[in-house]
């Protein structure tokens, strides 16, 4: 269902490495120990068995950065809104987008917010501490977005809300009339982020969607991906969300190098799951600053990834 300008205006008027210590759990590995992972195993992420015949290696390596494991992982209990737009007139849309950013900066419950672009497609990368903060955001920017949509500068293609079931329930009064699709988080997702001071520093996110044919067969692979990702120093949050037979992975990384390292880390596991027929990959996108996206291309180009570049005025309000 679409997000019509009228519907938007009507409704919006109403309205964290794991718990073990770093000393006992961090593995100090010299560079020569890390195994080279072939792009062929990564290619399985986006195609059936044997779709790619590539042998160029991609190293799995630790990324030089402040470790996200210092404060320990926490359950992934936050909400995110996932909207996509098609923009007909960027010049006409810009003032509304800038106003949405300015308004959202006033919200205490926002974790990060900013628009990303690919061709005529626009996405808003945004997350909130809970369902109440998500609903409050919809009310805050509703008039601005509604006016932009009514002007014809852009149209909303889809909108989803992702989060724990009890938090999703708090968003329904605001989001049901928008035609939102709800994705419930799995219990084993984790995050290292928590509310903090505002920053303009960008990060990278991977946005994949799958269709699952056999949940029981897929589960071991999904659990292994979570376990593997918990060993990555560059991960900010990671966890699967579900809606019907659709599966999404909500995941972000400190930079492009950490994003590429993650793809190498889980490529074999996800590839085996896809090869088994338990699930198929529908799409995959990489979102982040242009200079960070460039660092992901060796790993992500063979996957058929679509790249979305962040706008300069996006922001984050979290710490790790």
ABEGO torsion letter per residue (X at the ends): XBBBAAAAAAAAAAXXXBABBAAAABBBBBAAABBBBBAAAAAAAABBBGABBBABBBBBBBBBBBBAAAAEBBBBBBBBBBBBBBBABAAAAAAAAAAAAAAAAABAABABBEBBBBEABBBBBBBBABAAAAAAAAAAAAAAAAAAAAAGABBBABBBBBEBAAAAAAAAAAAAAAGBBBBBBBAABBBABBBBBBBABBBBBBBBBBBBABAAAAAAAAAAAAAAAAABAABABBEBBBBEABBBBBBBBABAAAAAAAAAAAAAAAAAAAAAGABBBABBBBBEBAAAAAAAAAAAAAAGBBBBBBBAABBBBBBX
